[in-house]
């Protein structure tokens, strides 16, 4: 039954490993349950309803990933996309949150069309192998940077952009303690080390005054204030076109980057460089985006934090199913899950960043036609704080450098088309 439902192979997979991997993935991405309500409250949406919508969107998307794609990836409303929703569309451009939800709904339907026509799959297959390896390494640096930032180890500095925070106290100190504990567990190959590290760090944070909770059980807040609240009056406006295109572009390449990077790390890539059941994975993303818009939240996408579960051995849809179950439990036990501080998940993200760096060994850095674009892809992800920008700039530089160097055979027609579209994106959007 497990094999039929989740692609589970008893000869290669164990139920215990998949469950631990699913819980680990959930804990590393559960911060979205705390971030989304606070962020969307800034544009007038009720925080409690957004919490419920966020969890439900994650459940729908991850269940589709589990049963249809049979891959170990979790989905939830994406970071970056939610910021674009709140700070650019609503607060910056002055549109209502209903307008923004309408744009996301349209984006979701466009994604289904692109997936059914195999265009998204064709884009993934057009990415050179060296860029695919670079994507994994770049995501590793990006994840590690997120972990350092969320923990307070790296903080903002107006003169240098970033600097080392106060690591002698508070969240940063707890994160360092958690990092040491988790590193030892991982180094000694303790099964479930990442999950144990999260739980141990959370407990240590109680006497430090960092871990706090407001009870155990809470009734889910109604979706009624935000459910199916769309604004159709401006769907043919230029602003709607630009916003839909931006959502579409960011989501598409964030998802592509995550799937390629995590699948490469997991050893799931086929000999021809393709990801198994990628079309179904894209459909999970599209369906979840439509569901999320109906529930009342931003674009739902595949989470790069899925790499933490993969690092624990998760390889099948059973891992994703466990993630979905955890989000369901979180609806009822939200005070407990929201009590896990960023300092407890930060160390795991830093270590997952290390795990994700493995594909860099496959890049020949003496072959500059490939290593320069790969380096641009790797370094731009954390510095631009965007997986999609890293991919786009890596692909543009790959085409331009090989074209001007006379390496025409290295460039496929699809790569020319993509590079041209990427350049136009930066010029006009």
VOVOKOL-406850 format. One line per 3 residues: number of its first residue (from 1); their letters; for each residue z, y, x of C-alpha. Coordinates in nm, 4 decimals, m for minus. Last residue first. Layout:
BEGIN
NUM = A = Z:Y:X  ...
END
This chain:
BEGIN
429 = XXX = m1.4737:4.4450:1.0078  m1.8075:4.5998:1.1026  m1.8365:4.5648:1.4785
426 = XXX = m1.5874:4.2819:1.5266  m1.7436:4.0720:1.2488  m2.0940:4.1515:1.3727
423 = XXX = m2.0003:4.0002:1.7101  m1.8655:3.6881:1.5402  m2.1790:3.6524:1.3284
420 = XXX = m2.4028:3.6728:1.6369  m2.1867:3.4190:1.8232  m2.1977:3.1838:1.5228
417 = XXX = m2.5764:3.1985:1.4940  m2.6305:3.1414:1.8660  m2.3812:2.8520:1.8570
414 = XXX = m2.5658:2.6953:1.5614  m2.8911:2.7020:1.7599  m2.7252:2.5031:2.0419
411 = XXX = m2.6351:2.6562:2.3777  m2.5904:2.4467:2.6916  m2.9653:2.3933:2.7227
408 = XXX = m3.0123:2.7672:2.7762  m2.8117:2.7815:3.0983  m3.0082:3.0787:3.2312
405 = XXX = m2.7029:3.2680:3.3542  m2.7452:3.5401:3.0911  m2.7401:3.2776:2.8144
402 = XXX = m2.4515:3.0806:2.9659  m2.2328:3.3923:2.9975  m2.3310:3.5295:2.6537
399 = XXX = m2.2859:3.2010:2.4638  m1.9519:3.1110:2.6228  m1.8249:3.4709:2.5946
396 = XXX = m1.8905:3.4759:2.2198  m1.7317:3.1325:2.1716  m1.4142:3.2254:2.3615
393 = XXX = m1.3917:3.5585:2.1786  m1.4158:3.3858:1.8409  m1.1759:3.1056:1.9278
390 = XXX = m0.9081:3.3394:2.0642  m0.9550:3.5771:1.7715  m0.8992:3.2884:1.5272
387 = XXX = m0.5780:3.1716:1.6927  m0.4332:3.5220:1.6707  m0.1465:3.6987:1.8442
384 = XXX = m0.4001:3.8934:2.0524  m0.2015:3.8058:2.3659  m0.1064:3.4564:2.2456
381 = XXX = m0.4591:3.3517:2.1452  m0.6402:3.5676:2.3996  m0.5266:3.3697:2.7046
378 = XXX = m0.6642:3.0326:2.6007  m0.9995:3.1474:2.4591  m1.0626:3.3754:2.7571
375 = XXX = m0.9755:3.0892:2.9920  m1.2193:2.8572:2.8149  m1.4937:3.1210:2.8322
372 = XXX = m1.4333:3.1501:3.2108  m1.3987:2.7728:3.2636  m1.7339:2.6816:3.1100
369 = XXX = m1.9911:2.8746:3.3104  m1.7277:2.8911:3.5851  m1.7382:2.5219:3.6751
366 = XXX = m1.4554:2.5255:3.9300  m1.2011:2.5313:3.6462  m1.3145:2.1892:3.5237
363 = XXX = m1.1260:2.1617:3.1933  m0.9876:1.8160:3.1070  m0.6402:1.8985:3.2404
360 = XXX = m0.6200:2.1819:2.9874  m0.5976:1.9142:2.7185  m0.2231:1.8648:2.8005
357 = XXX = m0.1113:2.2192:2.7087  m0.0126:2.1157:2.3554  0.2939:1.9281:2.4786
354 = XXX = 0.4245:2.2388:2.6537  0.3775:2.4498:2.3414  0.5625:2.1768:2.1528
351 = XXX = 0.8504:2.2459:2.3900  0.8539:2.6164:2.3015  0.8215:2.5398:1.9301
348 = XXX = 1.1184:2.3038:1.9510  1.3286:2.5664:2.1251  1.2478:2.8178:1.8478
345 = XXX = 1.3508:2.5892:1.5613  1.7254:2.6335:1.6168  1.7139:3.0019:1.7142
342 = XXX = 1.5097:3.0669:1.3995  1.8225:2.9791:1.2045  1.8590:2.6784:0.9708
339 = XXX = 2.0545:2.8224:0.6754  1.7385:2.8583:0.4664  1.7252:2.4819:0.4443
336 = XXX = 2.0810:2.4588:0.3144  2.0544:2.7472:0.0673  1.7191:2.6112:m0.0645
333 = XXX = 1.8601:2.2818:m0.1819  1.6679:2.2506:m0.5085  1.3310:2.3905:m0.4008
330 = XXX = 1.3965:2.2565:m0.0508  1.3809:1.9034:m0.1887  1.0199:1.9628:m0.2896
327 = XXX = 0.9420:2.1123:0.0512  1.0955:1.8012:0.2068  0.8808:1.5773:m0.0147
324 = XXX = 0.5679:1.7613:0.1017  0.6631:1.7130:0.4684  0.7302:1.3437:0.4013
321 = XXX = 0.3819:1.3121:0.2511  0.2322:1.4810:0.5586  0.3936:1.2209:0.7858
318 = XXX = 0.2730:0.9433:0.5539  m0.0791:1.0814:0.5899  m0.0962:0.9267:0.9341
315 = XXX = m0.0351:0.9992:1.3035  0.3229:1.1183:1.3450  0.4507:1.0212:1.6920
312 = XXX = 0.7187:1.2845:1.7532  0.4641:1.5113:1.9253  0.2523:1.4813:1.6110
309 = XXX = 0.5490:1.6123:1.4151  0.5820:1.9124:1.6464  0.2047:1.9663:1.6400
306 = XXX = 0.2297:2.0222:1.2656  0.3663:2.3620:1.3727  0.0001:2.4717:1.3811
303 = XXX = 0.0144:2.4812:1.0048  m0.2879:2.4055:0.7888  m0.3503:2.6951:0.5503
300 = XXX = m0.2358:2.8470:0.2238  m0.3643:3.1991:0.1595  m0.1016:3.4263:0.0035
297 = XXX = 0.1355:3.3599:m0.2861  0.1470:3.3822:m0.6657  0.1315:3.0332:m0.8172
294 = XXX = m0.2360:3.0815:m0.9038  m0.3134:3.2136:m0.5550  m0.1258:2.9200:m0.4044
291 = XXX = m0.3236:2.6698:m0.6108  m0.6535:2.8225:m0.4959  m0.5389:2.8209:m0.1323
288 = XXX = m0.4072:2.4660:m0.1657  m0.7441:2.3452:m0.2944  m0.9238:2.5100:m0.0016
285 = XXX = m0.6885:2.3742:0.2669  m0.6919:2.0247:0.1194  m1.0713:2.0485:0.1056
282 = XXX = m1.0774:2.1292:0.4772  m0.8736:1.8175:0.5497  m1.1093:1.6110:0.3328
279 = XXX = m1.4053:1.7356:0.5374  m1.2140:1.6627:0.8584  m1.1841:1.2949:0.7691
276 = XXX = m1.1855:1.1927:1.1379  m1.2152:1.4827:1.3846  m1.5372:1.4897:1.5853
273 = XXX = m1.5701:1.4916:1.9636  m1.8317:1.2125:1.9788  m1.5670:0.9661:2.1014
270 = XXX = m1.3521:1.0430:1.7935  m1.0619:1.2858:1.8196  m0.7258:1.1414:1.7124
267 = XXX = m0.5637:1.1528:2.0572  m0.2705:1.3436:1.9097  m0.3291:1.6409:2.1411
264 = XXX = m0.6932:1.6594:2.0381  m0.5987:1.6374:1.6704  m0.3481:1.9210:1.7187
261 = XXX = m0.6000:2.1533:1.8839  m0.9005:2.0725:1.6657  m0.7105:2.0901:1.3372
258 = XXX = m0.5209:2.4052:1.4358  m0.8264:2.5868:1.5677  m1.0355:2.4989:1.2624
255 = XXX = m0.7549:2.6135:1.0335  m0.7074:2.9459:1.2141  m1.0845:2.9771:1.2242
252 = XXX = m1.1359:2.9432:0.8514  m0.8247:3.1352:0.7495  m0.9108:3.4438:0.9533
249 = XXX = m1.2730:3.4508:0.8376  m1.2039:3.3887:0.4701  m0.9223:3.6435:0.4460
246 = XXX = m1.1493:3.8991:0.6139  m1.4451:3.8144:0.3891  m1.2299:3.8405:0.0761
243 = XXX = m1.0968:4.1788:0.1912  m1.4418:4.3188:0.2709  m1.5940:4.2004:m0.0571
240 = XXX = m1.2977:4.3258:m0.2615  m1.3240:4.6690:m0.0988  m1.6960:4.6799:m0.1725
237 = XXX = m1.6256:4.6308:m0.5445  m1.7499:4.3350:m0.7505  m1.4028:4.1906:m0.8202
234 = XXX = m1.2616:4.5302:m0.9125  m1.1599:4.4885:m1.2798  m1.0562:4.1247:m1.2436
231 = XXX = m0.6909:4.1692:m1.1485  m0.5059:3.8384:m1.1372  m0.1516:3.7428:m1.2334
228 = XXX = m0.1801:3.3650:m1.2710  0.1955:3.3186:m1.2084  0.3684:3.6259:m1.0617
225 = XXX = 0.6457:3.7179:m1.3078  0.6508:3.3654:m1.4630  0.7151:3.1719:m1.1426
222 = XXX = 1.0752:3.0990:m1.2417  1.3470:3.0758:m0.9740  1.4397:2.7270:m0.8556
219 = XXX = 1.8035:2.6372:m0.9347  2.0263:2.6512:m0.6265  2.2203:2.3763:m0.4484
216 = XXX = 2.4210:2.3972:m0.1261  2.6067:2.7251:m0.0975  2.5441:3.0576:0.0707
213 = XXX = 2.4678:2.9460:0.4238  2.5369:3.0713:0.7737  2.4184:2.9775:1.1205
210 = XXX = 2.4455:3.2691:1.3622  2.8237:3.3182:1.3604  2.8699:3.1484:1.6963
207 = XXX = 3.0989:2.8931:1.5303  2.8063:2.7919:1.3027  2.5268:2.8158:1.5632
204 = XXX = 2.6380:2.4934:1.7307  2.5565:2.3131:1.4046  2.2038:2.4591:1.3901
201 = XXX = 2.1463:2.3728:1.7556  2.2453:2.0106:1.6925  2.0159:1.9865:1.3877
198 = XXX = 1.7143:2.1313:1.5682  1.7744:1.9182:1.8790  1.8079:1.6008:1.6729
195 = XXX = 1.4710:1.6779:1.5151  1.3062:1.7334:1.8539  1.4652:1.4226:2.0017
192 = XXX = 1.3489:1.1921:1.7230  1.3373:0.8981:1.9626  1.5221:0.9843:2.2836
189 = XXX = 1.2623:1.0001:2.5614  1.5159:1.1004:2.8290  1.3048:1.4102:2.8955
186 = XXX = 1.2865:1.4771:2.5202  1.6626:1.4569:2.4710  1.7211:1.6640:2.7844
183 = XXX = 1.4734:1.9259:2.6657  1.6350:1.9381:2.3209  1.9797:2.0097:2.4641
180 = XXX = 1.8479:2.2686:2.7113  1.6369:2.4399:2.4460  1.9269:2.4451:2.2010
177 = XXX = 2.1481:2.6198:2.4555  1.8652:2.8645:2.5264  1.8153:2.9228:2.1536
174 = XXX = 2.1872:2.9850:2.1054  2.1810:3.2440:2.3846  1.8795:3.4183:2.2296
171 = XXX = 2.0383:3.4216:1.8842  2.3577:3.5925:1.9939  2.4688:3.6399:2.3517
168 = XXX = 2.3782:3.6276:2.7187  2.0019:3.6093:2.6681  1.9629:3.9791:2.5916
165 = XXX = 1.5868:4.0029:2.5442  1.3192:3.9620:2.8105  1.0278:4.2023:2.7711
162 = XXX = 0.7229:4.2654:2.5564  0.4849:4.5574:2.4953  0.5464:4.6938:2.8486
159 = XXX = 0.6564:5.0502:2.7689  0.7422:5.0172:2.4006  0.9294:4.6904:2.4548
156 = XXX = 0.9481:4.4242:2.1854  1.1545:4.1099:2.2389  1.1294:3.7735:2.4153
153 = XXX = 1.4394:3.5533:2.4017  1.5045:3.6708:2.0460  1.4566:3.3212:1.9043
150 = XXX = 1.1577:3.4167:1.6903  0.9867:3.5684:1.9944  1.0394:3.2729:2.2251
147 = XXX = 0.9246:3.0320:1.9538  0.6205:3.2429:1.8690  0.5318:3.2609:2.2383
144 = XXX = 0.5596:2.8832:2.2684  0.3305:2.8406:1.9687  0.0711:3.0776:2.1164
141 = XXX = 0.0851:2.9131:2.4594  0.0260:2.5724:2.3003  m0.2416:2.7156:2.0717
138 = XXX = m0.4272:2.8276:2.3812  m0.4019:2.4796:2.5346  m0.5404:2.3126:2.2222
135 = XXX = m0.8147:2.5722:2.1820  m0.9122:2.5334:2.5470  m0.9866:2.1655:2.4951
132 = XXX = m1.2079:2.2537:2.1979  m1.3692:2.5276:2.4073  m1.4557:2.2718:2.6771
129 = XXX = m1.5981:2.0370:2.4128  m1.8376:2.3042:2.2853  m1.7869:2.4225:1.9237
126 = XXX = m2.0901:2.3219:1.7161  m1.9064:2.0248:1.5587  m1.6445:2.2604:1.4137
123 = XXX = m1.9125:2.4891:1.2678  m2.0983:2.1927:1.1165  m1.7756:2.0774:0.9496
120 = XXX = m1.7316:2.4216:0.7927  m2.0923:2.4175:0.6713  m2.0628:2.0694:0.5174
117 = XXX = m2.2089:2.1962:0.1862  m1.8992:2.0678:0.0044  m1.6785:2.2487:0.2555
114 = XXX = m1.8556:2.5842:0.2233  m1.8423:2.5576:m0.1577  m1.4718:2.4695:m0.1522
111 = XXX = m1.4052:2.7581:0.0850  m1.5831:2.9991:m0.1510  m1.3488:2.8834:m0.4294
108 = XXX = m1.0449:2.9528:m0.2110  m1.1712:3.2959:m0.1081  m1.2113:3.3939:m0.4738
105 = XXX = m0.8484:3.2986:m0.5412  m0.7372:3.4884:m0.2301  m0.9179:3.8041:m0.3442
102 = XXX = m0.7544:3.7747:m0.6878  m0.4126:3.7457:m0.5220  m0.4827:4.0705:m0.3342
99 = XXX = m0.5755:4.2553:m0.6538  m0.2564:4.1292:m0.8232  m0.0614:4.2563:m0.5215
96 = XXX = m0.1901:4.6008:m0.6070  m0.4185:4.7880:m0.3682  m0.2995:5.0827:m0.1623
93 = XXX = m0.5132:5.0195:0.1444  m0.2191:5.0087:0.3860  0.0698:4.8888:0.1670
90 = XXX = m0.1223:4.6364:m0.0429  m0.4271:4.5181:0.1550  m0.3021:4.5923:0.5066
87 = XXX = 0.0757:4.5412:0.5159  0.1235:4.2850:0.2403  m0.1872:4.0632:0.2378
84 = XXX = m0.2598:4.1072:0.6103  0.1007:4.0062:0.6815  0.0620:3.7008:0.4583
81 = XXX = m0.2533:3.6030:0.6481  m0.0702:3.6520:0.9748  0.1633:3.3660:0.8872
78 = XXX = m0.0053:3.1189:0.6583  0.1079:3.0025:0.3159  0.1889:2.6325:0.3646
75 = XXX = 0.0195:2.3163:0.4886  0.1525:2.0200:0.6860  m0.0659:1.7923:0.8968
72 = XXX = m0.0303:1.4188:0.9602  m0.3778:1.3153:0.8330  m0.4611:1.0881:0.5386
69 = XXX = m0.7356:1.3316:0.4241  m0.6959:1.2301:0.0596  m0.3361:1.1159:0.0106
66 = XXX = m0.1510:1.3123:0.2776  m0.3697:1.6240:0.3015  m0.3768:1.6516:m0.0777
63 = XXX = 0.0016:1.6149:m0.0760  0.0264:1.8839:0.1928  m0.1729:2.1355:m0.0088
60 = XXX = 0.0165:2.0831:m0.3338  0.3616:2.0811:m0.1727  0.2954:2.3892:0.0420
57 = XXX = 0.1718:2.5835:m0.2608  0.4834:2.4745:m0.4521  0.7187:2.5871:m0.1730
54 = XXX = 0.5560:2.9291:m0.1407  0.5457:2.9803:m0.5175  0.9181:2.9035:m0.5490
51 = XXX = 1.0079:3.1478:m0.2709  0.7689:3.4059:m0.4215  0.9552:3.3783:m0.7520
48 = XXX = 1.2862:3.4478:m0.5805  1.1471:3.7414:m0.3828  1.0116:3.9298:m0.6857
45 = XXX = 0.6814:4.0993:m0.5835  0.6888:4.4744:m0.5289  0.4864:4.5175:m0.2111
42 = XXX = 0.7864:4.4936:0.0214  0.9198:4.1934:m0.1736  0.6248:4.0039:m0.0306
39 = XXX = 0.7762:4.0091:0.3184  1.1256:3.8990:0.2204  0.9954:3.6166:m0.0002
36 = XXX = 0.7476:3.4985:0.2682  0.9842:3.4889:0.5664  1.2590:3.2637:0.4278
33 = XXX = 1.0414:2.9822:0.2952  0.8029:3.0402:0.5873  1.0874:2.9362:0.8193
30 = XXX = 1.0289:2.5833:0.6918  0.7532:2.5332:0.9522  0.9634:2.3797:1.2318
27 = XXX = 1.1906:2.1977:0.9867  0.8971:2.0532:0.7958  0.7246:1.9238:1.1080
24 = XXX = 1.0464:1.7556:1.2215  1.1024:1.5968:0.8810  0.7470:1.4605:0.8824
21 = XXX = 0.7744:1.3261:1.2378  1.1039:1.1538:1.1567  0.9431:0.9932:0.8511
18 = XXX = 0.6308:0.8865:1.0454  0.8405:0.7363:1.3260  1.0579:0.5427:1.0813
15 = XXX = 0.7575:0.4070:0.8931  0.6024:0.2685:1.2106  0.2422:0.3097:1.3215
12 = XXX = m0.0002:0.1182:1.5443  m0.0065:m0.2427:1.4193  0.1294:m0.1432:1.0786
9 = XXX = m0.1729:0.0898:1.0315  m0.1033:0.3711:0.7793  m0.4155:0.5354:0.6366
6 = XXX = m0.1923:0.7153:0.3847  m0.2412:0.5544:0.0426  m0.4356:0.2393:0.1281
3 = XXX = m0.2443:0.1664:0.4479  0.0866:0.2416:0.2819  0.0000:0.0000:0.0000
END
